[in-house]
Amino acid sequence: MAIVVRELLNARSLDTHNATGTRRWIVYDDTGQGVILPAARFAAAQHGIVWGSPHPDAPEIVSNAPSFDQAGQVVYVTSNYVVPELNYPSRPVDPLAPDFMSLSTTYSVERVDIEAFVVKSTKMSDGAGGVIEKVYWEAAPRKPMPDKRLVVHTLRLSGTFTGAATPEQWIATRTTIERQAQHLHKFGDNYYLFEPRQINQERAANGTDPARFRIEYAWISDPGIEHDNSWTASAGDQPLLRGDGRIFYPVYDDTYVIPPWTNVWTGPTGSSPENAPAIIFRDAFPKDDDGWQTLPGMGG
């Protein structure tokens, strides 16, 4: 089966006075099996019949939204042309178009508790008739933090990515996307966690075009957790612990308790409970600043 897109030249018109024009095509299967709309849309786009394409006889006027009309086993495509500066219609939202892209943003709230420690003391004999006071650290109930709002930006793409027509190439395309999962990508000054949401391979109605994909990507922002500036007391020589002089919490710096995309680890310092807990901040995910550019449809 081969889908043919042929212009009906006797239907081509050009009004130079009003700067408008019309072109018409017929889309059919040369074996007589018939063509349905999704396949016709895809074939037309492959021939440059898309929103914004110039008229061949007057490039100063461009196509608005091509219309598709099923007529039995064939599809007729009509495109009107206008001057962009004077009468350029809004681009139609067509998720079936090969160059379709949409961006949506959603919000969610995450509740986070952090480790807390209490300083205690006990008195004991010094073995010589006197009394000494021992100070030691002990875990306290975890401290609930103010809720932080996560922002999820979801990008949906539809397109044809050449070279993915075989199962091996399809696996390679999928692997390229999965390799970036759970990596931090940098946009502007901020890092966003990349999550592939879905990858769908779409075939034309005749089942002979395996190179078209519908892909959904998501990037999540993390605002981090800012600390209460009333925590001014440091725990001796441990600047990463602040509190009210009795109960202490780990803080990263003067701004954050936990910065964006960071995990905090707490543990003992040595074997003595007299030592303040060790505080270590680690990146929660690996960073690949420009990794998004390797994704199909994003430059890859």
N, C-alpha and C positions, 0 to 999 in steps of 0.2 A: 504494500500500500504506500502511495506517495501523495501527500497533500500538496495541491497546486494553488498558488495565489496569483490570479491574473487580473490585471486592471482592465476595465471596460472603457476603452479609450473614447468611445462615442459618448460616454457619460461625463467626460472631463469638461469642466467649464472654468472660465476665468473672466471676471468682470473687473477690468483695470480701473474703471471710473470709480466704483465703490470699493475697490480693493477687497474683493471676496472671491471665493472659488469653491469648486466641488470636485471630488474624485470618487470613483466607485470601483469596487473589486468584487470578483466572485471567488470563493474558496470552495474547492471540491477535491474529491479523491479520484485520481485518474483510473482506478480500477472499478469505480462505480459502487464502492461499499458505503459511501455516505460520510459526511463530516458533521460533528455536533459542535455546539458553540465553544466549549472550552478549548478544543483542538483548533478551531478557527481563530480564536483570540490569540493563541500562542503562535500559530503560523503567521498571522498578520503582523504581530510584533517583531517576529524574526525578519520580516520584510520591511521594517521601518515604519509601519503604519501605526503610529503612536501619537499620543497627545504632544503637541509642540513641534512636530516635524514640519519642515518647510514645503511649500508647494514647488514642484520642479520647474514650473514656468515663471514663478514669482516668489523668490525666497523671502521676500519681506512679509508675506502672509504665512501663517502657520495653522496647523490642524488643531481644532478643538477636540472634543472627545469623539473618536470614531464610534459609530453605531453598528451593531451586528444584528442581522435579521435572518433567522432560519427559514429556509424555503425548501421543504422536502429534504433531499439529501445534500443540498448545497447551502452555503451561507453567503449572504451579500453584506459587504462592508461599505459604509458611506462615511466620508469625512468632509466636513465643511471647513473652510479656511478663512481666517480673519486677520486683521492687523493687531498684533499683541497690545500695542500701546493704547488702542482705541476700544477694543472689545474682546478682551481676553477672558474667557470664562474660567471659573474655578476648576482646578484639576479634579476630575472625578475620583472618588474612592473606589478602586476596583481591586480587591484582594487577589483576583485571578491574573492581573497584569504581571508580566515578567519583572517589571521594575517596581512592584508594589513595596512600600515601606510605611510602617506606622510606629509611633512611639507613644507609650502610655506610662503613667506614673501612679504607683499605689503606695500606701503607707501602712506600717505596722508598728506596734509598740512592743518592746522587749524589756522584761524586768530582770534586773541583775542584783545579786547579793555579793558582797565581798567579804573576804576573811577579816576577822577582828581578833584582837589580842588584848588581854588584860594583864596589868602589872600587879603582882601580889607580893606579899612579904610574910615571912614567918620568923619567929624568934626561937633560938636554940642556945643551948649551953656551949660555951667556948672551951669546956673541958678544964677550966681553971677557976671555976666558981663564978665566972661572969656570964653575961648573956650577949649574944650577937644577933643581928637581924639580917636575914637572907632575903634578897629580892629575886623573884623569878617570874618568867613569862608563862602564860597559859592561854589556850584558845578560848575565845568568848563566842557567844552566838553571832552568827553572820549578820552583817549590817545591810539592810535593804537600801538600795540607792534609788534616786529619782529615775523614773522610767525614761528610757531613751527611745526616740522614734527612728525607725529604719525606713529609708526611702528606697523603693524598688523601681528602677526604670526598665521597662520591657520594650525591646525592639523586635518587630516582626518584619521579616524579609521574605520576598518571593522572587525567585530568579533562576536563571539557567547558568550553571557553573560548568564551563566546558571541561571535558576530560574526565568526567565521572560516569561514564556510560557502562562500565563493566563492574561486576561485584567487587573486584579488587580495588578499583578506583573509588567506588562508593565507600568502602571500608576506610580507605586513606582519607577521604573527605571527612568522614565521621570522626576518625582518629585525630585529625587536625583540630577539630572543635573540642573534643574531649580532653585533649592535651592542655587546653587552657582553663578547664574547669577548676574552680577553687583557687584561682590565681587572682591577684590584685592588679588591676589595670589603672593606669593614671590618665585622668582627664583634667586638664587644667592643673590646679595645685592639689587635687584630692585623689585618693585611691578608692576604687570601687571593686567589690568582689564580683567576679564573673561567674555566672551560672548558665549553662545551656539548658533551655527549657524543653524544646522539642525540635526534632529534625525529621521532616517528612519528605520522602521521595515521591514525586507525583509524575505519573505517566500521562501522556496524551490519551485521548479516547481509544486510539488504535493500539495502545500499548507498546509503541515503538520508540518512545522518547523518554528514556530513563534518566536524563540529565537535568531535570528540573526539580528544584527543592523549595519547600516552604520551611523556613527556619525561624526559630524564636530564641532570642538571647535576652538575658537579664543581667543588669548590673545593680548591686545593692550598695548603698552608702551607709556608713556607720559614723554617727556624730561623736562617739566616745562618751565618757562620763566625766563631767567636770566636778571638782570637789567643793565642799563647803569651806569657804575661806575662814570660817571661825576655827578651823583646826590649825592652830598655830603652834602648838607644842610639839617639838620633835622628841623622839625617843633616844635621848643621849646622843651617841655618835651614829645613829641610824636615821639619816635624813629622809629615807623613804617611808618612815612610819610617823604619822602625825595623829594627834588626838587631843583629848582634854586633860592629859596628864595622868590618866589612869587607864582608859581604853584607847587603843591605837588602831589605825587602819592604814593599809599601804596606799601610798599616793605616788604618782609618776613624777610630777613636777608641780610648779605653782598653779598650773591650769587644770591638769587632769588627774583624776584618780586612776582611770584607765584610758589611755589614748585610743583613737580609732584603730581597729583591727589589731588589737594587742591583747595577749593573755598575761595574767599575772600568776606567778608561782611563789608560794611561801613554804618555808621549811625550817628546820632547826639549823642553828649555827653551831656546829660542833656538838658535843655531847652534854654540855652543861645547860640546864634550864635558865641559868642566870643570863645567858646571852640572848640579845634581841633576835627575833626571827630573821632569817635571810629572805630578801625580797628580790625576785628576778622577773623582769618584764621581757616577753618574747613576742616576735611577730606571729600573729595567728595564722597567716597564710603567706606563701611565697609571693614575691612581687615580680611582675613582668610588665614594666611600664607600657611598652608598646605592643604587648601581646595581642591586643584586640585587632591590630592591623593584619594579623595572620589569618583571621577568621574569614571563611567564605562570605562574600558579599560586603566585607568591610575593608577590602584591599587585598585579601589573601586569595 
